[in-house]
Amino acid sequence: MGERVVDGDWKPTSPSNGERTVVLLGRTGNGKSATGNSILGRKAFKASAGSSGVTKTCEMKTTVLKDGQVVNVIDTPGLFDLSAGSEFVGKEIVKCLGMAKDGIHAFLVVFSVTNRFSQEEETAVHRLPNLFGKNVFDYMIVVFTGGDDLEDHEKTLEDFLGHECPKPLKEILQLCDNRCVLFDNKTKDEAKGTEQVRQLLSLVNSVIVQNGGQPYTDELKVTSLLSG
């Protein structure tokens, strides 16, 4: 996946040219930062396999795809940790929105097919409208990590969603029109890595179309909260 390499501090000179900005959300240990690295094609974010989070504050890294499309990935800390103080969460959301100067094209909520879906995660997802406004689900895509584990057991994402997916998780998928994609963050297969990123960006583009080309912005959040 060497084609998705660019200096992490590089900033695009134009917001056009198909630039996309996505935000990673999810519980520590679900592979959130590793998913960001898969999108970028390099180890830009520190990833941990354990339950202790590495990401301490919002970070944005940028890459350029083969076709010239610019992708900004914002990794977030602890927004799914219900013990995080509201002041901390509020500051991180402000920082996150500040980084996405031209708006956010999709919120990527990361779950793992190998970790039990928890009550805390369910509560955190339903709390998102309080943090970002009621339109947040219009911009949400679910990324399932652990594609390697499913493959080892000769299962597909459809198998997981059909038989092993808990009902609360299915209800969350319905909130975002069942937009979801499976990632294998451990793959060394360049073609496979490129294809899963292509599938994700295809979903991002469908979100953009669904929202009339308007990215999620701070103004949209404020309007949503006031009208709610």
Beta strands, then each sheet from edge to edge (+ up, - down):
strand 1: 20-26
strand 2: 59-64
strand 3: 70-75
strand 4: 106-112
strand 5: 140-145
strand 6: 180-183
sheet 1: 2+ 3- 1- 4- 5- 6-
end
